[in-house]
Amino acid sequence: MRVAVVGGGLLGSVAALFAAARGWDVELFDARESLLEGASSANEGKIHLGPIFALGDSATQEVMLRGALSFDSLLEEAMAAEVDWSAISSPAFEYVVMPTSLLDASELAERYSSMNARFEWLSGELGRRYLGSEVDFLVDPEPRADPSTGFPMFATAERAVDPIALCALLSARIASEPRIAVRLSHRVVALEPGNSGVEVSWRDAGGIADAGRYDFAVNCAWESQLALAPASGSGGRNFRVKTAIRLPAAAGRRTVTLAQGPYGDVVSHRDYTYASWYPDARLTNEFGSAPSAEAFQLLDRALVRGGDDESAGWRAALADRQIAALQHLGLLPGDVDGADLIGGIIVGHGPRDIDRLESQLHNRAEFGAHVAGRLVTPRNFKLTTAPLAAARAVEAIDMALAGTVLA
Ligand SMILES: Cc1cc2nc3c(=O)[nH]c(=O)nc-3n(C[C@H](O)[C@H](O)[C@H](O)COP(=O)(O)OP(=O)(O)OC[C@H]3O[C@@H](n4cnc5c(N)ncnc54)[C@H](O)[C@@H]3O)c2cc1C
């Protein structure tokens, strides 16, 4: 049994490990020079319990809870090792309500109370284990005055996992797994599913084209997923290039999300602080089957691929604007050095950005595995739900195999 996994982000890496654990031979393709260098390492690592989706539907909160409450155990299963979650996760988030929030503090309090009630109800099935400890509630629905901004603030149980630390653990585990052959600098250009296998075509770093036939393929190519498997999604996707900054860690930094709209976060990881201010951080907002060439160029420029002096100045200005906005709110101190710009592509739904109440980006309920012949395309839109989506994708192969045996 040979399985091709396309895309070595968190989703593909965990899917590859689950597939290898079943005794299958896995080839893990990634277009980059190393694994886990895409969205999975460029994000703030918030393991969503739901509050940021207060403007979304209840199905989104349920999907996030299912992902969040299984995140630690599924990753430990994939890594066949316990993880010290307290060492790699942030303090709990405080949600500070901005004066121009799309919902005011009293409306948010009502929605947070409903979220707590839904959590109580679902915890009977899903348990309460979250990043190595137990949670009793999601959000304290009584707002307080935030000490830095003076705005209303809600305490939550939500935390972030340091994606750099997590990706390092996962990379080491993959390197030690003899059933996974990693094919780096291999860009998959076509996936042709059939009833007995999938033809996978790729180009290597030198541009040489080749192809192979696999019993199954799992398409975890994130921003390229829909282009490789158009039948797996209808109506296109929203693609946003979003940057952020990493700062050296400092005592006393807070872990805050600015609710509810196009604002930002400050996340205090043990080894660094992640900070972003959305009005400057978000570089593109597009809708289609794949990001445009311009979007990829902007991301490359933000990540200094082929940068010149002009690009360096642009990067520094982009970082400075984000820092200044957060300083203005009192969430970062006046003297901040050593900022490093990072960025990635966020895939979501609908053409409208999150500053609109009707934006479909407030919803991430679409979840599961699309199966066409022997090609499995996970539907997953968050780091939070990636391990669960990887488990579902490999279960879809189990089911297809069981169907073959029964037939
Ligand atoms: C700035 C930012 C902040 C975010 N914040 C959060 C958050 O706080 N919480 C949360 O839950 N989620 C968050 N997300 C979303 C989260 O990061 C993603 O849902 C998740 O990381 C996607 O994982 P992935 O493995 O599918 O994609 P990736 O990690 O991007 O991996 C996809 C891989 O596929 C490879 N690839 C692509 N095309 C091809 C091809 N044709 N051939 C071969 N390889 C290919 C890429 O090189 C890449 O390595 C954020 C995303 C961003 C960008």
The ligand as a Tripos MOL2 file, in Angstrom:
@<TRIPOS>MOLECULE
LIG
   53    58     1     0     0
SMALL
NO_CHARGES

@<TRIPOS>ATOM
      1 C1         -0.9440   34.4910    9.6970 C.3       1 LIG1
      2 C2         -1.7920   33.2910   10.0150 C.ar      1 LIG1
      3 C3         -2.3610   33.1820   11.2800 C.ar      1 LIG1
      4 C4         -3.1470   32.0650   11.5890 C.ar      1 LIG1
      5 N1         -3.5950   31.9060   12.8650 N.ar      1 LIG1
      6 C5         -4.1950   30.7450   13.2330 C.ar      1 LIG1
      7 C6         -4.4940   30.4940   14.5920 C.ar      1 LIG1
      8 O1         -4.1510   31.2650   15.4800 O.2       1 LIG1
      9 N2         -5.1550   29.3420   14.8950 N.ar      1 LIG1
     10 C7         -5.5260   28.4390   13.9600 C.ar      1 LIG1
     11 O2         -6.1530   27.4510   14.3050 O.2       1 LIG1
     12 N3         -5.1960   28.6300   12.6450 N.ar      1 LIG1
     13 C8         -4.5340   29.7570   12.2750 C.ar      1 LIG1
     14 N4         -4.1660   29.9540   10.9800 N.ar      1 LIG1
     15 C9         -4.5040   28.9250    9.9790 C.3       1 LIG1
     16 C10        -3.5220   27.7680   10.0740 C.3       1 LIG1
     17 O3         -2.2020   28.2480   10.0770 O.3       1 LIG1
     18 C11        -3.7600   26.8150    8.9170 C.3       1 LIG1
     19 O4         -5.1000   26.3770    8.9320 O.3       1 LIG1
     20 C12        -2.8850   25.5880    8.9650 C.3       1 LIG1
     21 O5         -1.5680   25.8700    9.3570 O.3       1 LIG1
     22 C13        -2.8710   24.9350    7.6040 C.3       1 LIG1
     23 O6         -2.0410   23.8060    7.6870 O.3       1 LIG1
     24 P1         -1.7150   23.0340    6.3690 P.3       1 LIG1
     25 O7         -0.8270   21.9080    6.7100 O.co2     1 LIG1
     26 O8         -2.9930   22.7220    5.6630 O.co2     1 LIG1
     27 O9         -1.0060   24.1480    5.4510 O.3       1 LIG1
     28 P2          0.5730   24.5760    5.4120 P.3       1 LIG1
     29 O10         1.1780   24.5880    6.7430 O.co2     1 LIG1
     30 O11         0.6420   25.8340    4.5960 O.co2     1 LIG1
     31 O12         1.2050   23.3990    4.6020 O.3       1 LIG1
     32 C14         0.9080   23.2080    3.2390 C.3       1 LIG1
     33 C15         2.1740   22.6900    2.6030 C.3       1 LIG1
     34 O13         1.8650   22.3180    1.2840 O.3       1 LIG1
     35 C16         2.9630   22.6700    0.4670 C.3       1 LIG1
     36 N5          2.4570   22.7840   -0.8970 N.ar      1 LIG1
     37 C17         1.5520   23.6680   -1.3650 C.ar      1 LIG1
     38 N6          1.3220   23.4160   -2.6550 N.ar      1 LIG1
     39 C18         2.0730   22.3370   -2.9960 C.ar      1 LIG1
     40 C19         2.2440   21.6040   -4.2100 C.ar      1 LIG1
     41 N7          1.5840   21.8980   -5.3210 N.pl3     1 LIG1
     42 N8          3.1070   20.5550   -4.1900 N.ar      1 LIG1
     43 C20         3.7880   20.2140   -3.0460 C.ar      1 LIG1
     44 N9          3.6610   20.8970   -1.8920 N.ar      1 LIG1
     45 C21         2.8040   21.9420   -1.8760 C.ar      1 LIG1
     46 C22         3.4800   23.9680    1.0510 C.3       1 LIG1
     47 O14         4.8510   24.1620    0.7310 O.3       1 LIG1
     48 C23         3.2720   23.7350    2.5380 C.3       1 LIG1
     49 O15         4.4140   23.2370    3.1840 O.3       1 LIG1
     50 C24        -3.3930   31.0650   10.6110 C.ar      1 LIG1
     51 C25        -2.8180   31.1870    9.3420 C.ar      1 LIG1
     52 C26        -2.0080   32.2720    9.0520 C.ar      1 LIG1
     53 C27        -1.3540   32.3490    7.6910 C.3       1 LIG1
@<TRIPOS>BOND
     1     1     2 1
     2     2     3 ar
     3     2    52 ar
     4     3     4 ar
     5     4     5 ar
     6     4    50 ar
     7     5     6 ar
     8     6     7 ar
     9     6    13 1
    10     7     8 2
    11     7     9 ar
    12     9    10 ar
    13    10    11 2
    14    10    12 ar
    15    12    13 ar
    16    13    14 ar
    17    14    15 1
    18    14    50 ar
    19    15    16 1
    20    16    17 1
    21    16    18 1
    22    18    19 1
    23    18    20 1
    24    20    21 1
    25    20    22 1
    26    22    23 1
    27    23    24 1
    28    24    25 2
    29    24    26 1
    30    24    27 1
    31    27    28 1
    32    28    29 2
    33    28    30 1
    34    28    31 1
    35    31    32 1
    36    32    33 1
    37    33    34 1
    38    33    48 1
    39    34    35 1
    40    35    36 1
    41    35    46 1
    42    36    37 ar
    43    36    45 ar
    44    37    38 ar
    45    38    39 ar
    46    39    40 ar
    47    39    45 ar
    48    40    41 1
    49    40    42 ar
    50    42    43 ar
    51    43    44 ar
    52    44    45 ar
    53    46    47 1
    54    46    48 1
    55    48    49 1
    56    50    51 ar
    57    51    52 ar
    58    52    53 1
@<TRIPOS>SUBSTRUCTURE
     1 LIG1         1 GROUP 0 **** ****
